Amino acid sequence: MRIREILQTIEQFAPLPLQEDYDNSGLQVGDPNREVTGVLLAIDVTENVVEEAIALGCNLIITHHPIAFRPFKSLTGKTYVERCIIQAIKQDIVIYAAHTNLDNAQGGVNYKLAEMLELQQVKILQPRSGALLKFVTTVPLQHAESVRNALFNAGAGHIGNYDSCSYNLSGEGTFRARTGAHPHVGEIDTLHFEPEIRIETVIPAMKKEEVLRALLAVHPYEEPVFDLYPIANDWPQSGSGVVGVLPEPMPEQEFLYLLKDLFNLPAIRHSKIQGKDIRDVALCGGAGAFLIPNAVAYGADAFITGEAKYNDFYDVEGRLLLAVVGHYESEICTKDIFFDLLSKKFPTFALHKSAFDSNPVKYL
């Protein structure tokens, strides 16, 4: 089995176009066409993790945080990043990262955190905007079903918990085939009228090429007609943070102790306790404080994230409980996400979770 097959499985779950503009998810180091000998799953790439991969016979390291996050102009070994990359190249180890694409994917980091808290009715806190297109095509009546199914199989027509969504309108198309054409119906140099179905559906912008390939593969016309329109609708299946409901409301202090236990924290930072029950919970793994206004606007009782600034604790006072659990602690679940995803697809393959704690933040 080739390394690229492992990486394709991850990218089907967390497509690279879902990553933020500042990010560098994806292949970091190495040749994905090599045969895979084993996979090591980690949060970060450190020198200990590279040595661990060598000892375990793994030639693929999959992490949440990209090792090549900031640009550099040389590889001299002066930083741990450069030393890790040099060692990986020497040992023919491939390094791959799924970062904000895994954060933004449905079923990704924030959904895993919601699962740990047993939240119900989970949905995206800040859906992605500008990520959807209206796709329109016309097709002869007798081919409408096969074209629709091809579009749906390519990723079109998903709205919330519904799939195969489309609008269909009967009409009549006209065309005249010119010399050199090979029309499916009609005659050369003769105006032709054809009963057609206009199919409208919605697609994620990142699926555009895939949907177009599917259309061209099954549409009977030599020159299929299609239109793509940008639409202002948010995409509720992808975005930042999630919000959900606890099975039962609980007092703030009890909720904080729950977080402390779940994330195995020596301490937890939080805003002032207001004496309210916690029911609606918003959260975002990693550096998610930018979503505090969204959590407040939603009416959440609490917002959990990995990082927050001093003034953030003032800004939420009286509106919600802010709980900061640590960046690393809020994303340690990524190893479980990778493991569950890959072990289901490749049940007999060697997968290892890194035993090293790569958290650079220490507590005294």
C-alpha positions, -999 to 999 in steps of 0.1 A, spaced: 0 0 0 13 35 -9 14 64 15 -8 84 -8 -37 60 -1 -35 68 36 -34 105 28 -63 103 4 -84 88 32 -76 118 55 -83 143 28 -117 127 20 -126 133 56 -110 167 60 -104 182 25 -75 206 22 -97 234 8 -113 236 42 -81 250 58 -77 287 66 -57 310 44 -28 313 69 -24 275 73 -1 250 56 -19 217 60 -11 188 37 21 170 27 51 186 45 80 163 37 87 132 15 74 111 -13 38 99 -9 43 73 -36 65 52 -14 52 20 1 40 26 37 56 6 65 38 21 95 21 53 106 28 73 137 1 97 149 10 128 169 0 164 177 33 179 167 65 169 150 94 170 175 128 154 174 115 128 199 86 120 176 109 115 146 131 92 166 100 73 178 89 68 142 123 54 133 123 30 163 88 18 154 96 14 117 71 40 106 78 59 75 48 82 78 41 107 105 7 123 106 2 153 129 -23 180 136 1 209 137 22 215 105 60 213 110 65 236 81 42 264 93 64 295 88 86 301 57 123 295 59 151 300 35 176 274 46 179 240 62 209 241 85 196 225 116 196 256 137 160 250 150 141 219 160 119 224 129 149 222 106 164 193 125 132 173 123 129 179 85 165 170 79 162 138 99 129 129 82 145 134 47 175 113 57 153 85 69 128 86 40 100 95 64 69 113 50 54 140 73 18 151 68 -4 175 87 -42 180 89 -46 212 108 -74 238 103 -90 216 76 -95 190 105 -108 218 127 -133 229 101 -145 195 89 -177 180 100 -168 152 125 -134 169 131 -118 183 162 -147 203 176 -172 175 170 -148 152 189 -147 176 218 -185 178 217 -187 140 218 -164 140 249 -189 164 266 -218 143 254 -234 174 238 -266 169 218 -280 188 188 -244 197 178 -240 222 149 -214 246 135 -210 278 155 -196 299 126 -205 283 93 -182 290 63 -194 318 40 -187 321 3 -181 284 1 -212 274 -19 -222 275 -56 -256 271 -74 -250 245 -102 -275 245 -131 -276 223 -162 -302 212 -187 -304 176 -200 -328 157 -223 -357 143 -204 -348 106 -206 -312 113 -192 -322 135 -163 -321 107 -137 -287 95 -146 -273 130 -147 -288 139 -113 -274 108 -97 -240 115 -111 -241 150 -97 -252 137 -63 -225 110 -62 -199 137 -69 -210 158 -39 -238 180 -51 -272 184 -34 -262 182 3 -282 206 25 -279 201 63 -291 165 71 -305 161 36 -289 148 4 -300 144 -32 -315 179 -31 -323 195 -65 -350 215 -83 -362 203 -117 -381 223 -143 -394 211 -176 -387 231 -207 -376 231 -243 -340 237 -255 -330 248 -290 -297 244 -309 -284 240 -344 -254 217 -350 -229 232 -374 -205 214 -397 -180 193 -378 -204 187 -348 -216 152 -337 -250 159 -322 -267 134 -299 -300 144 -314 -309 167 -344 -294 172 -378 -265 193 -391 -276 228 -401 -311 222 -388 -326 241 -359 -336 214 -333 -361 216 -304 -356 192 -276 -377 186 -244 -353 191 -215 -351 192 -177 -334 221 -160 -316 207 -129 -306 231 -101 -286 220 -71 -261 233 -46 -224 223 -44 -195 232 -22 -171 254 -42 -143 229 -35 -163 202 -53 -167 222 -85 -141 202 -106 -154 169 -94 -190 178 -102 -180 190 -136 -161 158 -144 -192 138 -133 -215 159 -156 -192 156 -186 -189 118 -181 -226 111 -183 -243 140 -202 -253 128 -237 -246 161 -254 -214 169 -271 -214 203 -255 -234 202 -222 -247 235 -210 -241 244 -173 -240 275 -151 -223 282 -118 -235 310 -96 -219 322 -63 -245 323 -36 -244 341 -2 -257 312 18 -235 299 47 -224 263 45 -237 247 77 -216 215 72 -183 233 76 -169 261 97 -154 271 130 -164 259 164 -196 240 174 -224 245 198 -246 219 215 -267 211 245 -256 192 276 -278 161 285 -287 179 318 -280 214 330 -253 217 356 -239 244 380 -209 263 367 -184 250 392 -195 214 386 -191 220 348 -156 234 354 -146 203 374 -160 181 346 -137 199 321 -107 196 345 -113 158 346 -120 153 309 -89 172 298 -67 159 326 -59 195 336 -37 205 366 -55 238 365 -82 256 345 -86 292 337 -121 306 337 -141 338 339 -160 349 370 -187 324 382 -221 340 379 -242 313 398 -260 302 366 -266 267 353 -247 256 321 -269 241 294 -259 254 259 -222 250 254 -201 265 225 -165 254 220 -135 256 197 -103 237 200 -70 255 198 -69 293 195 -107 298 194 -112 331 213 -122 348 180 -155 330 183 -164 345 217 -188 370 200 -205 342 181 -210 322 213 -224 353 230 -247 361 201 -259 325 201 -268 327 237 -244 300 249 -240 296 287 -204 286 283 -176 288 258 -146 264 259 -114 270 240 -77 264 242 -64 299 243 -77 334 253 -63 368 261 -66 387 294 -93 411 282 -114 382 269 -122 373 305 -135 408 311 -154 409 279 -176 379 286 -185 389 322 -222 385 329 -228 369 295 -213 335 296 -187 314 313 -153 313 295 -132 282 302 -97 280 288 -83 244 289 -50 249 270 -42 247 233 -25 212 234 -51 198 258 -80 209 236 -65 192 205 -50 160 220 -81 142 207 -68 146 171 -47 114 176 -80 95 183 -96 111 152 -68 99 130 -67 65 146 -104 59 143 -105 71 107 -76 50 95 -82 19 115 -117 16 100 -104 19 65 -72 -1 71 -80 -25 100 -49 -47 97 -24 -19 93 2 -8 118 -10 25 135 7 39 165 -2 69 187 29 88 198 37 82 234 55 116 238 39 147 253 48 174 229 30 202 248 55 231 251 35 246 280 44 233 314 27 237 348 43 240 382 
